[in-house]
Amino acid sequence: MTIGARALGLVKRHGATVFGLLLLGGALYVVQREFRTLSWADIKGALDGTPPEALWAAAGFTLAAYIVLTAYDRLGSVYAGYPVSYARTSLASFVAYSLANNLGFATVSGAAIRYRFYAAWGLPPLAIAKVVAFTSLTFGLGGFALGGLVLVAEPEILSFVAEGAPRWAKQAAGLVMWAIVASYIMLARFVPHFRLFGHQIDLPGFRMAVGQTALASADVAVTALVFWTLLPHADGLTFLHFLGIYVLALSAGIIANVPGGIGVFDGAILLGLSNHLPAPVVIGALLLFRLYYYIVPLFIAGLMFAGFEISQRRHLMDRIAPERGVAISFEVPAMAALTALAAMTMILIGALPPKPNGLDGVFDMLDDAASHFAASVVGCLLLVAAYGLMRRLAIAWWGALVLLVNGALVVWLRGEPWWLTGGFLLLAVLLLTVRPAFYRLARLNAEPLSAENVAILAALSLSALTLAGIGYAGPYADLSWWGVVLSAEAPNSLRFAVGLAGVFLLVAAVRLLRPARTGPVPYDDATRLRLAALGAVAPAPGGADGAIFGEADRAGFAFVKREGIWLALGDPAGEERDRISAIWRFRDVCERAGVDPAFWRAGPELLRVYADIGLTPFPLQAGPNGPLHLLCRPERDIEALLPLMPKMDDAA
């Protein structure tokens, strides 16, 4: 493989993540810079100054926005050829958008949630994939249409991010966005379908394409109105101007792929409105907007989704007791998302001046522990812990628990409202209740202590001690650790030391959260006998290329290698919990090998776990315990994939 090919592979694999992290880092800097001069009294005054009619108008526009969203799924089901009643599509749309918007992460994306609804209503996987593709494309069309309008009519909107760009260049960019939308509509008028990267794309037709664009434009505009009504009048801030800021902030939040765009969306809004309104007013409107459009719908959707799941699975205890079956896939991303939210809260609150409390001056070390510097370090480590929780790592569970208790202490010492301290402690208690869901071992506690792990632990310890020494004994406790790095007043040697220690601390923490290294077991007679003893499919010698066993070696399965894909022969067999860890191990092994995982002739019992790793089921035939499926990435061309599969008898 050439250097260029390797570089391209790295960009494809990590480019989006790195870009999202850069957006998040820039947004955090903007937000903490604005927060440094604020107090809770300023923000509370802005909230109290919001007139009641604005609150009622925001509530009405929120309702209208979600009503518009329900039409996405209705049109999508018609496009897929399986029209679903408006009542059902409204339920699927509201729950999918409310949960996915707040929680983020691929495992609870709108696609996964829609699959649960539409599969229960009898839609085949290909039709569900079409509905998901339709809804995703519809949103993009609205963003391009409104973005083009803003750039053509008010190109000055980009002055805060592209100050040096000429007016004509911004307007040309708007025209390009319009041209993309127009090209899609015209293609839908004259071309029924076309192939792109080996996949057939079915276009919806001219009338539906126009409807898509109008619907998505209305959706974004009405959602922006929710925020707009919560802002006071400001000279020079027209709705069209604000719409441009909102579309840009929303796009940045989506690209960063953090729950609810938190931090990134807020930073872009603060930056865009900085020349029109004071920061306390904007932050107060941000809090109300998140309450109306994110938090209230999240709780309603969560209850509706839980009710739907219970109605679909009468034996609830078989699902919520991890030792008896498959754990609810929803709990892991929910805990990870809430931990990420706690991390962002710690970083943002740490930027506010601390309030006096009864312990002020009693213990100097406790006063230093409540500094912005300390809060920024704890917040960043909580973000790393949230990443580990998404991978179901036990060490991340322990780390998140310790950091949440630490966060509660910091918030209390800063004299913040009691409910913030209670929120951190409540999240720690919730995390305690789902301990069995985090069962995967990391390299640190699954492998012999290597020189690499010793070096990582040493870097982690030295970085933590360096930051602690600077935070507790230095004059820069009122700055975040990255604020010290960017401060022109700090000595260059100190800036370098803090920057190096901060980066090393986070990199070392991420490295320690890597799952244990595993490789496929060679398929020989001994492996075949092990699989047969577990009750797994065990082909004759030469019928498989390898095997995967779970963390405890109590479950496993054989697999074969195909072009660009490694195919497991049936579900893992063995102990219930270890079956799940075997699936995750297979995913990790395939990721390192640069291929896609897939499962051939898998039953219905573990479908939710397969959904967790991004696989979509395609029915094959009836089995003794339910239908058997081919599970693979939804973007795979099934017609091209099926000839590569083993014959039914080969996998028996």
TILOVO-669653 format. One record per residue (C-alpha): residue in three letters; y, x, z. Coordinates in steps of 0.1 Angstrom, whole numbers, padded with zeros to 4 digits, always signed. Example, Ala and Ser with C-alpha at 12.3 -4.5 7.8 and 13.67 -1.06 7.14 Angstrom:
! residues 2
Ala-0045+0123+0078
Ser-0011+0137+0071
//
This chain:
! residues 652
Met+0000+0000+0000
Thr+0034+0014-0010
Ile+0063+0019+0014
Gly+0082-0008-0004
Ala+0054-0033-0001
Arg+0050-0025+0036
Ala+0088-0030+0041
Leu+0087-0063+0023
Gly+0057-0074+0044
Leu+0076-0065+0076
Val+0107-0084+0064
Lys+0086-0115+0056
Arg+0068-0113+0089
His+0097-0105+0113
Gly+0129-0110+0092
Ala+0136-0146+0103
Thr+0129-0138+0140
Val+0152-0107+0140
Phe+0180-0126+0122
Gly+0176-0154+0148
Leu+0178-0130+0177
Leu+0209-0114+0162
Leu+0225-0148+0159
Leu+0215-0156+0195
Gly+0229-0122+0207
Gly+0262-0128+0190
Ala+0265-0163+0203
Leu+0258-0152+0239
Tyr+0286-0126+0236
Val+0311-0153+0224
Val+0301-0178+0251
Gln+0302-0153+0280
Arg+0336-0140+0268
Glu+0350-0176+0268
Phe+0334-0184+0302
Arg+0348-0153+0320
Thr+0382-0169+0324
Leu+0369-0204+0333
Ser+0359-0222+0365
Trp+0340-0254+0372
Ala+0372-0270+0382
Asp+0386-0265+0347
Ile+0355-0280+0331
Lys+0354-0309+0355
Gly+0390-0316+0348
Ala+0383-0318+0311
Leu+0353-0341+0317
Asp+0374-0364+0339
Gly+0401-0365+0312
Thr+0377-0380+0286
Pro+0388-0416+0281
Pro+0362-0444+0286
Glu+0366-0457+0251
Ala+0357-0422+0238
Leu+0325-0423+0259
Trp+0315-0457+0245
Ala+0323-0447+0209
Ala+0301-0416+0213
Ala+0273-0437+0226
Gly+0277-0461+0196
Phe+0277-0432+0171
Thr+0246-0417+0188
Leu+0227-0450+0183
Ala+0239-0451+0147
Ala+0228-0415+0141
Tyr+0193-0422+0153
Ile+0191-0454+0133
Val+0200-0434+0101
Leu+0173-0409+0110
Thr+0147-0436+0111
Ala+0152-0442+0073
Tyr+0140-0406+0066
Asp+0104-0414+0076
Arg+0105-0448+0059
Leu+0115-0433+0026
Gly+0091-0404+0032
Ser+0061-0427+0036
Val+0070-0445+0004
Tyr+0073-0412-0014
Ala+0039-0402-0001
Gly+0023-0433-0015
Tyr+0014-0448+0019
Pro+0043-0471+0029
Val+0044-0476+0067
Ser+0062-0504+0084
Tyr+0098-0497+0095
Ala+0088-0503+0131
Arg+0062-0475+0130
Thr+0083-0451+0110
Ser+0112-0457+0135
Leu+0090-0447+0164
Ala+0077-0416+0146
Ser+0111-0405+0135
Phe+0129-0410+0168
Val+0102-0393+0188
Ala+0098-0364+0163
Tyr+0135-0357+0160
Ser+0143-0361+0197
Leu+0115-0338+0209
Ala+0117-0312+0181
Asn+0156-0310+0184
Asn+0153-0302+0221
Leu+0122-0282+0225
Gly+0122-0262+0193
Phe+0092-0239+0186
Ala+0067-0246+0158
Thr+0040-0261+0180
Val+0061-0291+0189
Ser+0079-0293+0156
Gly+0086-0326+0139
Ala+0056-0318+0117
Ala+0031-0316+0146
Ile+0045-0347+0162
Arg+0045-0367+0130
Tyr+0009-0357+0124
Arg-0001-0373+0157
Phe+0015-0406+0148
Tyr+0006-0409+0111
Ala-0030-0397+0116
Ala-0034-0424+0141
Trp-0021-0449+0116
Gly-0046-0439+0089
Leu-0026-0416+0066
Pro-0045-0387+0051
Pro-0033-0351+0059
Leu-0019-0346+0024
Ala+0002-0377+0027
Ile+0015-0366+0061
Ala+0024-0333+0046
Lys+0044-0351+0020
Val+0063-0371+0046
Val+0071-0339+0065
Ala+0083-0321+0034
Phe+0104-0351+0024
Thr+0121-0354+0057
Ser+0128-0316+0059
Leu+0142-0315+0023
Thr+0163-0346+0030
Phe+0182-0329+0059
Gly+0188-0298+0037
Leu+0203-0319+0009
Gly+0228-0335+0034
Gly+0238-0301+0047
Phe+0244-0287+0012
Ala+0263-0318+0000
Leu+0287-0319+0030
Gly+0290-0282+0031
Gly+0301-0281-0005
Leu+0326-0309+0002
Val+0342-0290+0031
Leu+0343-0257+0012
Val+0359-0273-0019
Ala+0384-0295+0000
Glu+0392-0272+0030
Pro+0380-0236+0023
Glu+0401-0223+0052
Ile+0373-0236+0075
Leu+0355-0203+0070
Ser+0385-0182+0082
Phe+0369-0175+0115
Val+0338-0160+0100
Ala+0349-0149+0065
Glu+0386-0141+0071
Gly+0390-0117+0042
Ala+0373-0139+0015
Pro+0397-0153-0011
Arg+0401-0191-0013
Trp+0386-0193-0048
Ala+0354-0176-0036
Lys+0349-0201-0008
Gln+0355-0230-0032
Ala+0330-0214-0057
Ala+0304-0213-0029
Gly+0310-0250-0023
Leu+0305-0257-0060
Val+0273-0237-0060
Met+0260-0259-0031
Trp+0269-0290-0051
Ala+0252-0276-0082
Ile+0220-0272-0062
Val+0221-0308-0050
Ala+0229-0320-0085
Ser+0201-0299-0100
Tyr+0176-0315-0076
Ile+0188-0350-0085
Met+0186-0343-0122
Leu+0152-0327-0120
Ala+0140-0359-0101
Arg+0154-0379-0130
Phe+0136-0361-0158
Val+0107-0342-0143
Pro+0079-0359-0122
His+0066-0326-0108
Phe+0066-0289-0113
Arg+0048-0258-0099
Leu+0065-0233-0076
Phe+0047-0202-0062
Gly+0014-0218-0072
His+0020-0251-0055
Gln+0026-0284-0072
Ile+0059-0301-0061
Asp+0061-0339-0067
Leu+0096-0351-0071
Pro+0106-0385-0057
Gly+0124-0400-0087
Phe+0161-0404-0095
Arg+0169-0433-0073
Met+0151-0419-0043
Ala+0167-0385-0048
Val+0202-0401-0047
Gly+0192-0421-0017
Gln+0180-0389+0000
Thr+0213-0371-0005
Ala+0234-0401+0006
Leu+0212-0407+0037
Ala+0213-0371+0048
Ser+0250-0368+0043
Ala+0255-0400+0064
Asp+0232-0386+0091
Val+0252-0353+0095
Ala+0285-0370+0093
Val+0277-0397+0119
Thr+0262-0370+0143
Ala+0295-0350+0139
Leu+0314-0382+0148
Val+0296-0383+0182
Phe+0312-0349+0190
Trp+0345-0357+0173
Thr+0351-0388+0194
Leu+0347-0367+0226
Leu+0375-0343+0216
Pro+0412-0350+0222
His+0437-0350+0194
Ala+0446-0315+0182
Asp+0472-0305+0156
Gly+0456-0294+0123
Leu+0421-0304+0133
Thr+0411-0331+0109
Phe+0377-0347+0108
Leu+0368-0329+0076
His+0378-0296+0092
Phe+0357-0303+0122
Leu+0328-0314+0100
Gly+0328-0279+0084
Ile+0327-0263+0119
Tyr+0299-0286+0130
Val+0277-0280+0099
Leu+0281-0243+0102
Ala+0273-0244+0139
Leu+0243-0267+0134
Ser+0229-0244+0106
Ala+0232-0213+0128
Gly+0214-0231+0156
Ile+0185-0241+0133
Ile+0182-0206+0119
Ala+0181-0191+0153
Asn+0152-0214+0162
Val+0160-0217+0199
Pro+0156-0250+0218
Gly+0184-0273+0208
Gly+0202-0244+0192
Ile+0215-0237+0228
Gly+0238-0208+0229
Val+0241-0204+0192
Phe+0254-0238+0184
Asp+0277-0237+0214
Gly+0290-0203+0206
Ala+0298-0213+0170
Ile+0316-0244+0181
Leu+0337-0225+0207
Leu+0346-0199+0181
Gly+0355-0225+0154
Leu+0376-0246+0177
Ser+0393-0217+0196
Asn+0425-0220+0176
His+0428-0257+0182
Leu+0417-0266+0217
Pro+0414-0248+0251
Ala+0379-0236+0260
Pro+0375-0260+0290
Val+0381-0290+0268
Val+0356-0278+0242
Ile+0329-0270+0268
Gly+0334-0304+0285
Ala+0329-0321+0251
Leu+0298-0299+0244
Leu+0282-0309+0277
Leu+0288-0346+0269
Phe+0276-0342+0234
Arg+0244-0326+0246
Leu+0240-0354+0272
Tyr+0244-0382+0245
Tyr+0226-0367+0215
Tyr+0200-0344+0231
Ile+0191-0351+0268
Val+0191-0389+0270
Pro+0171-0393+0238
Leu+0147-0365+0249
Phe+0137-0384+0281
Ile+0134-0417+0262
Ala+0113-0401+0234
Gly+0092-0382+0260
Leu+0082-0415+0277
Met+0075-0432+0243
Phe+0054-0403+0232
Ala+0035-0402+0265
Gly+0029-0440+0262
Phe+0016-0436+0226
Glu-0007-0407+0236
Ile-0022-0427+0265
Ser-0027-0457+0242
Gln-0046-0435+0217
Arg-0067-0418+0244
Arg-0079-0442+0271
His-0097-0415+0290
Leu-0066-0397+0301
Met-0082-0376+0327
Asp-0104-0359+0301
Arg-0072-0347+0285
Ile-0050-0337+0314
Ala-0076-0318+0334
Pro-0079-0285+0317
Glu-0111-0276+0334
Arg-0128-0307+0319
Gly-0115-0304+0284
Val-0086-0294+0261
Ala-0053-0292+0279
Ile-0024-0312+0265
Ser-0008-0291+0238
Phe+0026-0306+0247
Glu+0028-0290+0281
Val+0029-0253+0270
Pro+0058-0255+0246
Ala+0076-0279+0270
Met+0074-0254+0298
Ala+0084-0226+0275
Ala+0114-0245+0262
Leu+0125-0255+0297
Thr+0122-0218+0308
Ala+0144-0208+0278
Leu+0169-0235+0288
Ala+0169-0221+0324
Ala+0175-0186+0309
Met+0205-0197+0289
Thr+0219-0216+0319
Met+0216-0184+0340
Ile+0234-0164+0314
Leu+0262-0190+0309
Ile+0267-0198+0346
Gly+0267-0161+0355
Ala+0299-0158+0334
Leu+0317-0183+0356
Pro+0335-0170+0387
Pro+0313-0174+0418
Lys+0324-0200+0445
Pro+0327-0191+0481
Asn+0297-0199+0504
Gly+0288-0194+0540
Leu+0272-0160+0534
Asp+0302-0144+0517
Gly+0308-0109+0532
Val+0277-0112+0556
Phe+0254-0092+0533
Asp+0270-0072+0506
Met+0238-0068+0487
Leu+0234-0106+0485
Asp+0270-0108+0471
Asp+0261-0083+0444
Ala+0229-0102+0436
Ala+0250-0131+0426
Ser+0271-0111+0401
His+0274-0118+0364
Phe+0256-0085+0357
Ala+0226-0095+0378
Ala+0225-0130+0363
Ser+0226-0117+0327
Val+0196-0094+0334
Val+0176-0122+0350
Gly+0185-0146+0322
Cys+0174-0122+0294
Leu+0141-0115+0312
Leu+0136-0153+0315
Leu+0140-0155+0277
Val+0113-0129+0273
Ala+0091-0148+0298
Ala+0095-0180+0277
Tyr+0082-0161+0247
Gly+0052-0151+0267
Leu+0046-0187+0279
Met+0045-0199+0243
Arg+0016-0174+0238
Arg-0002-0189+0269
Leu-0002-0155+0287
Ala-0010-0155+0324
Ile+0013-0126+0331
Ala+0042-0145+0315
Trp+0034-0174+0339
Trp+0037-0151+0369
Gly+0068-0135+0356
Ala+0085-0168+0348
Leu+0077-0181+0383
Val+0092-0151+0400
Leu+0123-0151+0378
Leu+0129-0188+0383
Val+0128-0184+0421
Asn+0151-0154+0417
Gly+0174-0176+0395
Ala+0175-0203+0421
Leu+0186-0177+0447
Val+0213-0163+0424
Val+0227-0198+0417
Trp+0227-0207+0454
Leu+0244-0174+0464
Arg+0271-0181+0437
Gly+0279-0215+0454
Glu+0270-0236+0424
Pro+0261-0273+0428
Trp+0229-0280+0447
Trp+0213-0297+0418
Leu+0214-0265+0398
Thr+0195-0246+0425
Gly+0171-0276+0427
Gly+0166-0276+0390
Phe+0154-0240+0390
Leu+0131-0247+0419
Leu+0118-0279+0403
Leu+0109-0261+0371
Ala+0091-0235+0392
Val+0071-0263+0408
Leu+0063-0279+0374
Leu+0051-0245+0362
Leu+0028-0243+0392
Thr+0011-0275+0382
Val+0002-0263+0347
Arg-0013-0229+0357
Pro-0046-0235+0340
Ala-0028-0238+0306
Phe-0018-0201+0307
Tyr-0052-0183+0306
Arg-0047-0156+0280
Leu-0048-0120+0291
Ala-0022-0094+0281
Arg-0031-0058+0272
Leu-0018-0046+0305
Asn-0045-0065+0325
Ala-0073-0067+0299
Glu-0076-0031+0288
Pro-0080+0003+0306
Leu-0047+0018+0315
Ser-0037+0038+0284
Ala-0010+0064+0280
Glu+0010+0038+0260
Asn+0009+0013+0288
Val+0019+0040+0313
Ala+0049+0049+0292
Ile+0059+0012+0289
Leu+0056+0007+0326
Ala+0077+0039+0332
Ala+0104+0027+0308
Leu+0105-0007+0324
Ser+0108+0008+0359
Leu+0134+0033+0350
Ser+0155+0008+0331
Ala+0153-0018+0359
Leu+0164+0008+0385
Thr+0192+0020+0363
Leu+0206-0015+0357
Ala+0201-0024+0394
Gly+0220+0007+0405
Ile+0249+0000+0381
Gly+0250-0037+0390
Tyr+0249-0033+0427
Ala+0270-0002+0432
Gly+0294-0002+0403
Pro+0328-0018+0395
Tyr+0314-0037+0365
Ala+0295-0065+0383
Asp+0317-0091+0369
Leu+0305-0083+0333
Ser+0272-0090+0317
Trp+0251-0059+0309
Trp+0260-0062+0272
Gly+0296-0068+0283
Val+0296-0034+0298
Val+0283-0019+0266
Leu+0311-0036+0246
Ser+0338-0029+0271
Ala+0365-0004+0260
Glu+0374+0003+0296
Ala+0340+0016+0307
Pro+0332+0053+0302
Asn+0312+0060+0270
Ser+0284+0076+0291
Leu+0281+0045+0312
Arg+0281+0022+0281
Phe+0254+0043+0265
Ala+0233+0043+0297
Val+0236+0005+0302
Gly+0229-0003+0265
Leu+0199+0020+0264
Ala+0185+0007+0297
Gly+0191-0029+0287
Val+0173-0025+0254
Phe+0144-0005+0269
Leu+0140-0031+0296
Leu+0137-0060+0271
Val+0115-0041+0247
Ala+0092-0029+0274
Ala+0089-0065+0288
Val+0081-0078+0253
Arg+0055-0050+0248
Leu+0038-0059+0281
Leu+0035-0095+0269
Arg+0014-0086+0239
Pro-0020-0103+0240
Ala-0050-0081+0246
Arg-0062-0063+0215
Thr-0093-0077+0201
Gly-0112-0072+0169
Pro-0140-0090+0152
Val-0175-0082+0164
Pro-0198-0069+0136
Tyr-0223-0096+0125
Asp-0258-0082+0132
Asp-0290-0095+0147
Ala-0277-0091+0182
Thr-0245-0110+0174
Arg-0265-0137+0157
Leu-0287-0142+0188
Arg-0256-0144+0210
Leu-0241-0171+0189
Ala-0274-0190+0186
Ala-0276-0190+0224
Leu-0242-0205+0227
Gly-0251-0232+0202
Ala-0227-0219+0175
Val-0234-0218+0137
Ala-0255-0186+0133
Pro-0262-0179+0096
Ala-0289-0156+0085
Pro-0281-0119+0082
Gly-0255-0114+0054
Gly-0243-0150+0058
Ala-0212-0140+0078
Asp-0188-0110+0079
Gly-0181-0110+0117
Ala-0178-0130+0149
Ile-0152-0138+0175
Phe-0158-0144+0212
Gly-0135-0158+0238
Glu-0117-0140+0267
Ala-0147-0145+0290
Asp-0174-0139+0263
Arg-0187-0174+0269
Ala-0178-0190+0236
Gly-0177-0178+0200
Phe-0182-0184+0163
Ala-0190-0166+0131
Phe-0167-0162+0102
Val-0166-0151+0065
Lys-0139-0133+0046
Arg-0123-0148+0015
Glu-0093-0138-0006
Gly-0063-0140+0017
Ile-0082-0161+0043
Trp-0108-0156+0070
Leu-0129-0187+0075
Ala-0146-0197+0107
Leu-0180-0214+0103
Gly-0175-0245+0125
Asp-0160-0250+0159
Pro-0164-0224+0186
Ala-0194-0232+0208
Gly-0198-0224+0245
Glu-0177-0229+0276
Glu-0148-0254+0271
Arg-0119-0231+0282
Asp-0133-0201+0264
Arg-0136-0221+0232
Ile-0098-0224+0232
Ser-0093-0187+0239
Ala-0116-0179+0210
Ile-0095-0199+0186
Trp-0063-0181+0198
Arg-0081-0147+0195
Phe-0091-0155+0159
Arg-0055-0163+0151
Asp-0043-0130+0166
Val-0070-0111+0147
Cys-0061-0127+0114
Glu-0024-0121+0120
Arg-0030-0084+0124
Ala-0052-0083+0093
Gly-0025-0100+0073
Val-0046-0131+0064
Asp-0046-0168+0072
Pro-0071-0183+0097
Ala-0091-0213+0087
Phe-0120-0233+0101
Trp-0148-0249+0079
Arg-0166-0280+0090
Ala-0147-0283+0123
Gly-0151-0315+0143
Pro-0124-0337+0159
Glu-0127-0325+0194
Leu-0104-0294+0191
Leu-0079-0307+0165
Arg-0050-0305+0189
Val-0057-0268+0196
Tyr-0059-0261+0159
Ala-0026-0278+0155
Asp-0012-0254+0182
Ile-0019-0224+0159
Gly-0004-0242+0128
Leu-0035-0255+0111
Thr-0037-0289+0093
Pro-0071-0308+0091
Phe-0084-0320+0057
Pro-0115-0343+0060
Leu-0147-0332+0043
Gln-0175-0355+0053
Ala-0189-0375+0082
Gly-0206-0356+0110
Pro-0227-0366+0140
Asn-0197-0367+0164
Gly-0170-0377+0139
Pro-0155-0365+0106
Leu-0158-0328+0098
His-0127-0310+0085
Leu-0114-0280+0067
Leu-0085-0267+0088
Cys-0060-0244+0071
Arg-0023-0238+0067
Pro-0006-0269+0052
Glu+0010-0249+0024
Arg-0024-0238+0011
Asp-0034-0252-0023
Ile-0065-0272-0013
Glu-0078-0275-0049
Ala-0077-0238-0053
Leu-0092-0232-0019
Leu-0122-0254-0020
Pro-0142-0233-0046
Leu-0139-0204-0022
Met-0156-0223+0006
Pro-0193-0219+0015
Lys-0217-0246+0004
Met-0224-0273+0030
Asp-0259-0260+0035
Asp-0248-0224+0039
Ala-0229-0232+0071
Ala-0255-0254+0086
//
